[in-house]
Amino acid sequence: VYDKGMITIIEIMGRHAGWLTAAASLASITGEAPDLIYLPERNFDMDKFLADVTRIYNENGKVIVAVSEGIHDAEGNLIAEIASGTTAARDSFGHAQLGGLAASLSHIVKEKTGAKVRGIELSLMQRCGAHIASQTDIDESFMAGKVAVESAINGITDKMVALDRVSQNPYRCETKLIDLSAVANYEKKVPDEWINEEGNGILQGFIDYALPLIQGETKLQKENGLPRFA
């Protein structure tokens, strides 16, 4: 729709780990990935960001940016707070309630470039898109749930079901139980070697890892044009 003359900034969930935002790079296999991708695993530099956006816009007449909601500067300050000039509300755990980054960055980019800029915040919609789930994801969900129930019936507790990739080509994973103490309050970050040197793009290593996870089309039933859930 916006083939020319538009800068689009898409805010994607991810406080300290950028897996969801990095997944935008999977569209590169059809040549449709965002021009720029920013994860919270790397420090965000506003001046470099504006320079990158301006350069690509001048070259192509359009820019698409995917950005994690939790990006921060070198001092750890949230860009969402810096860009909006406000302090985010905190939840009961003291975590900043993120959101509004795309709108704030859009305002800054518009002032810098004079271009038409649109900010999009996907937010919870990313969690609710059952109609675009992969069959691989659904199969592994059932597999993990089955192991959890069987383990509980057998009196096993204080464990989490994990998925262990045992083969890459062909892709295959198995379940295993991990102590809760080994995973609670632990964040698994996107490996640094999967992020490009400039910190604004994703490398082939991530695509090789994530592409198998979105394989297989679901057979979601519909009634009157709406999904019918069991």
C-alpha positions, 0 to 999 in steps of 0.5 A: 500500500505504501510503496513509496514516500513512507517511513513505517516504524513497527514496535514489537514486544520484547523487553530485554530479549529480541526474539520476536523482533528478530523474527521479522528478518524471516521475511528476507527469504522472499525479499520483504524483510524490514530495512532496519531491525533493532533489538534490546541486546544491543545499545541503541544510538538515536543519532545513528538510527536517524542517519540510517533511516535518512540514508535508506529513505533517500535511496529507496523512498521508503523505509520499514523499521522493526524495533523491540519495545525495550531498546535502551541507550548505552546507560540502560535508559529506555528509549521509550522514556527518552523519546517521549520525555516521560517516565513509564509507569511501573508494575508490581514487580517494578518493571516499566510498563512499555509501549508508545515507542513507535509513536515517539520515534515516529514523531522524531523521525518526521521532524528529522526527515519531513517524510510521512511516518507511520508508527505501528504497535503490534502489542498483544495482537502478536499473542492472539494470532492463532490463525497464523500459528505454524503447525510445528508450533502447535505440534510442539505445544501439544507435545509439551503439554502431554509431557507436563500432564504425564509428569504431574500424574507420576508425582514429578514436580518443580520442573519445566518442560523444555524443547531440545533441538536434536536435529537441525536438518531435518528439524526435530526436537524432543522434550526434557524436564528442567529444574525450575531453579535453572530457568526462573527469572532467567532471560535467554537473549538472542546470541550476539553473533546473530546480530550484524556489526552495526546493530541494525540487522539480523544475520543468517544464523538466526534465520537458520535457527528460527525458520523451521519453527514456522513451518506447516500450515494449520487447518483452523476451522471457521464459521461465518468467516470467524475462527471456531475454537474448540 
